[in-house]
Amino acid sequence: MLHYKELGLVNSRELFQKAVKGGYAIPAFNFNNLEQLQAIIAACVETKSPVILQVSKGARKYANQTLLQYLAKGAVEYAKELGYSIPIVLHLDHGDAFETCKSCIETGFSSVMIDGSHHSYDENIRVTKEVVEYAHQYDITVEGELGVLAGIEDEVSAEHSSYTRPEEVEDFVKRTGVDSLAISIGTSHGAFKFKVKPGELPPPLRFDILEEVEKRIPGFPIVLHGASSVPKNIVEEINKYGGKLEDTAGVSEDQLRRAATSAVCKINIDSDGRLAMTAAVRKVLAEKPGEFDPRNYLGPARDSLKELYKHKIINVLGSADKA
């Protein structure tokens, strides 16, 4: 058993309490490799923001669980080296079973998500409660989910969404003991979130559901998944240099900013980062077709990602200077 405190990490409990009171959201950025991690930590240190480093089941396979431990420890030390020690959470994103969550808990994660949203309501409660009871023995925070997000990202896939039912949240939180709750109010996984015609805006988020949830569980930490905005300028850059991303649309940053001032204290952003890095890599390889040193295209990709995340922290999430 490797406890997260041995790696210098924190859990999300105190961070969420501060975020709910302060009217901002903690950035939850996914990473799979060194360049993404460097960009995330640099962006958060430069803006003095706390951060949740998210690792999906697919990322654990890709990066290797043993290496992830040392990358997380390295992230803590890297922040100090950059001149400011920020609170860092290592979080399992979309854990699909008790065994997956247990494995992460025993290998240094400070927070886990158990996603039972595709099960029946009672089965979702059962599996979530099982994870909570195990995790809380080690002071590890647990995120549950009610409602289903459509879209595809990593190994998470759903063709149709179903909004969270506010009348269920109080019972779910009470019976499971979760520390935070991901809800479905109109966000979606992946870069192809919504089908919109040219000139049309994506559908607005269901703030009526969010407000009703807040009334039923006041002050309880709420999480939004699938909150990438799919910036048009980045998509155009990708397509300019040989990409084929058409009809992409994401969640309005104005709506995310509004959500961040509510009980939503964790907002997940992954696809926007992938898009930013892809645009930078394509640009380098298109302009310098003879380039073969990964440092010379992954370096610019890392820099582009850092700037994107600084923008999200300052202008969307409101978590700058909260570390």
Residue pairs with C-beta under 8 A, 6 or more apart in sequence:
1 106
1 138
2 69
2 106
2 107
2 108
3 108
3 138
4 10
4 11
4 90
4 108
4 109
4 110
4 140
6 108
7 69
7 72
7 73
7 76
7 90
7 108
8 73
8 76
8 77
8 88
9 72
9 76
9 88
9 89
9 90
9 108
9 110
10 87
10 88
10 89
10 110
11 89
11 110
11 111
11 139
11 140
11 141
12 26
12 52
12 89
12 91
12 110
12 111
12 141
12 143
12 179
12 180
12 221
12 266
13 141
13 179
15 26
15 50
15 52
15 87
15 89
15 265
16 26
16 179
16 180
16 221
16 265
16 266
17 221
18 322
19 25
19 26
19 221
19 265
19 266
19 319
19 322
20 219
20 221
20 263
20 265
22 322
23 260
23 261
23 262
23 318
24 260
24 261
24 265
24 317
24 318
24 319
24 322
25 224
25 259
25 260
25 264
25 265
25 266
25 267
25 317
25 318
25 319
26 49
26 50
26 51
26 52
26 89
26 265
26 266
26 267
26 317
26 319
27 44
27 49
27 50
27 51
27 52
27 267
27 269
27 309
27 312
27 313
27 317
27 319
28 51
28 52
28 54
28 91
28 93
28 223
28 266
28 267
28 268
28 269
29 36
29 40
29 51
29 52
29 53
29 54
29 269
29 270
29 273
29 309
30 36
30 54
30 55
30 56
30 59
30 93
30 154
30 268
30 269
30 270
30 273
31 37
31 40
31 53
31 54
31 55
31 59
32 59
32 62
32 63
33 62
33 63
34 71
35 277
35 298
35 299
35 301
35 302
35 305
36 273
36 277
36 302
36 305
37 53
37 71
37 74
37 75
38 78
38 302
38 306
39 273
39 302
39 303
39 305
39 306
39 309
40 51
40 53
40 75
40 305
40 306
40 309
41 51
41 75
41 78
41 79
41 82
41 86
41 88
42 82
42 306
43 49
43 305
43 306
43 307
43 309
43 310
43 313
44 50
44 51
44 79
44 86
44 309
44 313
44 323
45 79
45 82
45 83
45 84
45 86
46 82
46 306
46 310
47 310
47 313
47 314
47 319
47 320
47 321
48 84
48 86
48 320
48 321
48 322
48 323
49 86
49 313
49 317
49 319
49 320
49 321
49 322
49 323
50 86
50 87
50 88
50 89
50 319
50 322
50 323
51 86
51 87
51 88
51 89
52 89
52 91
52 111
52 266
53 72
53 75
53 88
53 89
53 90
53 91
54 91
54 92
54 93
54 268
54 270
55 63
55 68
55 90
55 91
55 92
55 93
55 104
55 109
56 92
56 93
56 94
56 154
56 155
56 156
57 92
57 94
57 95
57 96
57 100
57 154
57 155
58 154
58 155
59 68
59 93
59 154
60 68
60 104
63 71
65 103
65 107
68 90
68 107
68 108
69 107
69 108
72 88
72 90
72 108
75 88
76 85
76 88
79 85
79 86
79 88
84 323
86 323
87 323
89 110
89 111
90 108
90 109
90 110
90 111
91 109
91 110
91 111
91 112
91 113
91 143
92 100
92 101
92 104
92 109
92 111
92 112
92 113
93 113
93 154
93 268
94 113
94 115
94 154
94 155
94 156
95 101
95 104
95 112
95 113
95 114
95 115
95 131
96 115
96 155
97 114
97 127
98 114
98 127
98 130
98 131
98 134
101 112
101 114
101 131
101 134
101 135
101 142
102 131
102 134
104 112
105 112
105 134
105 135
105 138
105 140
109 140
110 140
110 141
111 140
111 141
111 142
111 143
112 131
112 135
112 140
112 141
112 142
112 143
113 142
113 143
113 144
113 145
113 182
114 127
114 128
114 131
114 132
114 142
114 143
114 144
114 145
115 144
115 145
115 156
115 182
116 123
116 124
116 125
116 126
116 127
116 128
116 144
116 145
117 124
117 145
117 146
117 147
117 148
117 182
117 184
118 148
118 158
119 127
121 168
121 172
124 144
124 145
124 146
124 172
125 172
125 175
125 176
128 142
128 144
128 172
128 176
128 178
129 175
129 176
129 177
131 142
132 142
132 144
132 176
132 177
132 178
133 177
135 141
135 142
136 142
136 177
141 179
141 180
142 177
142 178
142 179
142 180
143 178
143 179
143 180
143 181
143 182
143 223
143 266
144 172
144 176
144 178
144 180
144 181
144 182
145 181
145 182
145 183
145 225
146 164
146 165
146 168
146 169
146 172
146 181
146 182
146 183
146 184
147 161
147 162
147 163
147 164
147 165
147 182
147 183
147 184
147 185
148 158
148 160
148 161
148 162
148 184
149 156
149 158
149 161
149 184
149 187
149 188
149 189
149 225
149 226
150 158
150 159
150 160
150 161
150 188
150 189
150 193
151 157
151 158
151 188
151 189
151 190
151 192
151 193
151 226
152 189
152 190
152 192
153 189
153 190
153 226
153 270
153 271
154 270
156 189
157 189
158 189
161 184
161 186
161 188
162 184
163 184
163 185
163 186
163 206
163 209
164 183
164 184
164 185
164 209
164 213
166 209
166 212
166 213
166 215
166 216
167 216
169 181
169 183
169 213
169 216
169 217
170 216
170 217
172 178
172 181
173 181
173 217
173 220
179 221
180 220
180 221
180 222
180 223
180 265
180 266
181 217
181 220
181 221
181 222
181 223
182 222
182 223
182 224
182 225
183 209
183 210
183 213
183 222
183 223
183 224
185 205
185 206
185 207
185 209
185 210
185 224
186 203
186 204
186 205
186 206
186 251
187 193
187 205
187 224
187 225
187 226
187 227
187 251
188 194
188 226
188 251
189 225
189 226
189 271
190 226
190 271
191 228
191 230
191 235
191 245
191 248
191 250
191 271
191 274
191 275
192 247
192 248
192 249
193 202
193 226
193 228
193 230
193 248
193 249
193 250
193 251
194 202
194 203
194 249
194 250
195 247
195 249
196 202
196 247
196 249
201 252
202 249
202 250
202 251
202 252
204 252
204 255
205 251
205 255
205 259
207 258
207 259
210 222
210 259
210 262
210 263
210 264
211 262
213 222
213 263
214 222
214 262
214 263
218 263
219 263
220 263
221 263
221 265
221 266
222 262
222 263
222 264
222 265
222 266
223 264
223 265
223 266
223 267
223 268
224 256
224 259
224 264
224 266
224 267
224 268
225 268
226 251
226 268
227 251
227 256
227 267
227 268
227 269
228 250
228 251
228 269
228 270
228 271
228 272
228 273
228 275
229 250
229 251
229 252
229 253
229 256
229 272
229 316
230 248
230 249
230 250
230 271
230 272
230 275
231 250
231 272
231 275
231 308
234 272
234 275
234 276
234 279
234 308
235 243
235 245
235 248
235 275
237 279
237 282
237 283
238 245
238 275
238 278
238 279
238 282
239 245
239 246
241 279
241 282
241 283
241 285
241 286
242 282
242 286
243 278
243 279
243 282
245 275
250 271
250 272
253 315
253 316
256 267
256 316
256 317
257 315
257 316
257 317
257 318
259 267
260 267
260 316
260 317
260 318
261 318
267 316
267 317
269 309
269 312
272 308
272 312
273 305
273 308
273 309
276 301
276 304
276 305
276 308
277 301
277 302
277 304
277 305
278 301
279 304
280 297
280 300
280 301
280 303
280 304
280 305
281 297
281 298
281 300
281 301
283 300
284 291
284 296
284 297
284 300
285 291
285 297
288 296
291 297
313 319
313 320
314 320
